[in-house]
Amino acid sequence: MILEIKNLYADAERRSVLKGVNLKIGGGELHVLMGPNGSGKTTLAKSIMGHPGTKITDGEIIADGKRINEMPVNERAKLGIFMQFQNPIEIEGLGIINFLNSARGAISAPKLGYREFMSEIKNNSESLKLREDLIGRSLNYGFSGGEKKKMEILQMSILNPKIAILDEPDSGLDVDAVRVVADNINRFREKSNAGILLITHYSRILNYMNPQYIHVMTDGRIVKEGGKELIEEIEREGYKPEVQ
Amino acid sequence: MYTYKEFVDEANAYYRSLPIETNEIYKKYYVNIKLDGFGAEDEVDINKNESETELLALDIAEKTKIKFNAIISDHSVKSFDKDLKISDSESVGIASLTDKMFKSSEDKLAAFSNANSNRFIFIELGDSEHKKVNLLFVNRCSLNVQVMVKTGKKSDLTVLEFFASASDADSLVTALHETNIGEDSNVEINMVHNENDRVNIVNLYKARLHDRSKLKANFVYSGGCATKTRTHVDSDGIDSNAEITEFAFGAENQRFDISTAITNKKRRSAAILDSGAVLDGSSQCMLKGFAKVENGTKGCLSRITERGILLSKDAHIDALPDMSIDYSDEVKATHSAATSPIDEDALFYLQSRGLEEKVAKRMFIIAFVSKYVSKMNDGISSEIAMSIILDRLEGGIPGNIPGITANKIWKSR
């Protein structure tokens, strides 16, 4: 899938946040979006997924040549777009297995027998070093911050999207967990050839990954683009005044 | 004997004067339940319909796939359990039940129930006895029942009380319950009210726990046009543990007035109240939880949690937790309340995983409901309660009995 963001303007909470974003993500590509707090990174992710709290005022989001600006959220998921949440929602009473099974059915993922499905969950849980008992619990309920992030990556692996938008998969994780999450994202990318947009504040997770494109967002616009060398520059000098 | 008319004035006036009702927070929230005008003979010819009621009751038993120990209606009793004492008179009851918790001399609603009750069910367990009892109550006209439970020491008892209707006549159902739990005993009481939408329901429940005893009392209110409940549970034993769970599902114009008082009376006792409601249409629910921590209750736990979900703009929930704490040495006491429509971010989250809005909403509500229903350890009870709520979510009317497909329920008995 190719996801194209063309000159996107969007409001969130009655405030103009995105002010002309352009971005193109192809299959197998790893893009990293960095930028200071409040620059619009999460709003961009939410706009792509169709959050009702974000309102697109101009521009287009195009998936495989199809404009999806007005498309319902679940239809975007069915197209193959996945969003990993910065703050995943806790839903007490909703069993993870039931939820994942329903989600798989909804996006018309290849059908798996119960044993195969459970085996896939188990394999992914193991590689994420996610405690086995968590799978039998309610969705994210009572999970630590790190466990929630890992559960998001588990969902991505199970739902097998074509484009994954990962909103700070590394925040709140300890050093070891960052590496585990990075390894799993890499493995998923290799296996699926999905395009990934990874949003992060820190370069730490990127030490374990090999992104081709780095984008820096400030005040609702992508103001700088480059390769891995840009990460080092940001690490060294921060988001420079001219960038900010 | 009180007449209905005398009762309406006296009982409502009396209940308004009780401490819990004169509480500043609660007193303006009160459902006046219609308690008169249910003369059975005016509505239905009892004799003519006796066999029909029986058939309907048996049909409900078949649909729910529950093996009931007894089926009790307003004019017939079928018992399949020789150990169960069912009488039309209180005098044949538990001989040792001298310390009745509901005092007719003080409590007009109990007095009314006492005066009109024609079905008394007595469940008494001796020391180290274990029993499971499933009771089906079916009202065709007005049904007034009392269920008295008493256990010895180290006993284990599970009771399901399922209320249904076998006619669409305007009716009144009063159910008075007392549970007296002996030392080191465990009791689970599961009550599911699924009467039709022309029934007024009054549900009275009192329980007393002795040392190291445990009570799980789970109430599900789905049926009836107006429901008024008064629950009082005393954790009156050292290390006793009472968990009260209440859930109401309302639609159309259903009214619920759910008032529950929990009291910590002894050291290291626990009294926990979880109340929840999901309301659609223009239904209304008042969740009034009152916790009292008495003097000398070192190491006790008291907690009230009230949660509500509104599915329409005309539905209304008043969640009113309140506490009175007379002692503070190593006491944990908390209360909280929250009511809202379905969380927009939660819906977005579920939809982002491919689920349609309608499916996501249903999933969210079922998750909410299951928090309460899953408190029932007894599989039969939780299955029937969940089936009824799911049926209501699909637009089923109050009183409808959905078929249960889970064969395991039948086999588990």
Chai-1 contact restraints between the chains, C-beta under 6 A:
chainA,res_idxA,chainB,res_idxB,connection_type,confidence,min_distance_angstrom,max_distance_angstrom,comment,restraint_id
A,M49,B,S352,contact,1.0,0.0,6.0,A-B,restraint_1
A,H51,B,F348,contact,1.0,0.0,6.0,A-B,restraint_2
A,V73,B,Q351,contact,1.0,0.0,6.0,A-B,restraint_3
A,V73,B,S352,contact,1.0,0.0,6.0,A-B,restraint_4
A,N74,B,Q351,contact,1.0,0.0,6.0,A-B,restraint_5
A,N74,B,G354,contact,1.0,0.0,6.0,A-B,restraint_6
A,N74,B,L355,contact,1.0,0.0,6.0,A-B,restraint_7
A,N74,B,E356,contact,1.0,0.0,6.0,A-B,restraint_8
A,A77,B,S352,contact,1.0,0.0,6.0,A-B,restraint_9
A,A77,B,R353,contact,1.0,0.0,6.0,A-B,restraint_10
A,A77,B,G354,contact,1.0,0.0,6.0,A-B,restraint_11
A,K78,B,G354,contact,1.0,0.0,6.0,A-B,restraint_12
A,M83,B,S352,contact,1.0,0.0,6.0,A-B,restraint_13
A,I89,B,D345,contact,1.0,0.0,6.0,A-B,restraint_14
A,I89,B,A346,contact,1.0,0.0,6.0,A-B,restraint_15
A,I89,B,Y349,contact,1.0,0.0,6.0,A-B,restraint_16
A,I91,B,A367,contact,1.0,0.0,6.0,A-B,restraint_17
A,E92,B,K371,contact,1.0,0.0,6.0,A-B,restraint_18
A,G93,B,A367,contact,1.0,0.0,6.0,A-B,restraint_19
A,G93,B,S370,contact,1.0,0.0,6.0,A-B,restraint_20
A,G93,B,K371,contact,1.0,0.0,6.0,A-B,restraint_21
A,L94,B,A367,contact,1.0,0.0,6.0,A-B,restraint_22
A,A103,B,R353,contact,1.0,0.0,6.0,A-B,restraint_23
A,A103,B,G354,contact,1.0,0.0,6.0,A-B,restraint_24
A,A106,B,G354,contact,1.0,0.0,6.0,A-B,restraint_25
A,A106,B,L355,contact,1.0,0.0,6.0,A-B,restraint_26
A,I107,B,G354,contact,1.0,0.0,6.0,A-B,restraint_27
